[in-house]
Amino acid sequence: MSDSSHVHSALGDHAARQLANATKTVPQLSTITPRWLVHLLQWVPVEAGIFRLNKVSNPTSVEVACSQRDEAALPKTFVDYEEQPREYFLNAVTTVLDVHTRVSDLYSSPHDQIREQLRLTIETIKERQESELINNPDYGLLANVADAQRLSTLNGAPTPDDLDELITRVWKAPGFFLAHPLAIAAFGRECTRRGVPPATVSLFGCQFITWRGLPLIPSDKIPVVDGRTQILLLRTGESRQGVIGLYQPGLTGEQSPGLSVRFMGIDRAAIASYLISLYCSLAILTDDAVAVLEDVEVGKFHEYAHTYQ
């Protein structure tokens, strides 16, 4: 048989890959964000899922005297409380994760399928948690800003003057601004236009721009509608009568504060189910703990003329 009758072949890429265990990443979820608001809030445990916010009913009626060494009668006073204080009930962000046991048995190398499914579902629930802290119609930040704490921009785009006005409303130890990344970029452009580029500060290993020493914290959970959005300024912490997060401690299957993962069993179709629940809420302890700048235009740009001497 001649040489020409032999068919010569080499191992192809496709066949070779079947024998190679390529380096694999865990599943990447593009919707995961840093969730800075969750990190910056003080979280307070709640008994029986209810948080009662007691307030003084008329703080200006409390009378005191500065003695002038005379015999004048001292004022008599007492501190009265609101008769019907607001009660916050914890909100549940919940889902049921189903995983076929065949999938977890056969395809859990090098990454455990159940662990990754739980991780990705928990990340999605935590993203929803931050969105609820901002947007929930009952307890969310945007829905609970007092009318006296709402401001509008002077000219649409967010300027240093606008943020200064916010600071006058939350002047008792303000903590940080919270804004959509597009609003932060718009503020940066206005600062550049005025020749006052904002300083930066390092938090959590990341750089944030600041105004008057207060960081502008980005969150894509603040809505942008028709090119307009809002910027919040917060004071946080229970001792400062600020904004606090609320969670339920001691849950069955607790993974982190307020987060529970419970195995619900395997049904006759060999589907394993896990109940994932996150119980949380948010409370503004006093009205002056938060203010909001409204009608913030994010699409305004400027042309800069360069002059050469």
C-alpha positions, 0 to 999 in steps of 0.5 A: 500500500502506498504512502498516499493511501494513509490518512494522516490526522492530528488531535484537534482543539475540540477533542483536546478540550474534552480531556482538559479541565480548563480553568473556570470562574464562578458565575459572574452576575453583572447586577451586583453592586457595592451596596454602599448604603447597606454598609454605611447604615447602623443596623439595629435589631428589632424585637418581634418584627416591630420598631416603635419610634417615640418622639417628643410632641412639642420640643419647643415647649420645654422651659428652662431658666438661666438664674440671675441670682434673684428670687424669681420663681423657676419655670415648671415644665415636663416633656410630652410624647406623641400619643400615637408614635409610628411603628415600623414593621419589618419587610421580607424580601423572599424567594424559593430556590429550586435545584434539581438533585441530578444537576448538583450531583453531576455538575458540582466540580470544580464549583459546587452548584448549590453553593453558587446558586445560593450565592447568586440568589442571595446577592440578588436579594441583597440588591433588592434590599438596598432598592427597598431601603431607598424606594419602598413606598412605606419606609424607603428614604425617598418617600419619608423625607419631610416636606421642609427637607425637600429642595429643588435645584437652582438651575437643573444641574446639581451645583455646589450651591445646591449641595450647600443648601442640602447641608443647611438642612442636615447640619447636625453631623451630616454623614454622606450624600447618596446619588445616582452615578449620573448625578455625581458625574453631573455635579463633577462637571458643574464643579469643573466649570466653576474651577473648584474640582472636588477633593476625593476620599478613600473609603472601603478601599475605593475613591469617592469625590467629596463636597465640604468633606462629605463623600458622594456615595453612588447608588444605581437604585436611585431612579433617573426618570426623563433625565432627572433624579434626586440627591440625598444627604443623610445623618446616620446612627442611633446616637445621632438621631439619624437614619438607621437600618432595622433587622430581625435577629436570631432567625432560623438558618441565619446567614447574616443579620436578617438573612435566613436560608432554610432547606425545605426538602426534596420533592418526588421530582427530585427537586431540592428547595431552599427558602431564602428570606431577608427581613429589613426596614429603615427608620428616620429617627428625626426629620432633620436626619435626611434631606433631598435635592429634587429635579436634578438634571443629569444630561447637561454638558458644557463646552470649554473654550481654551485660551492660549496666551 
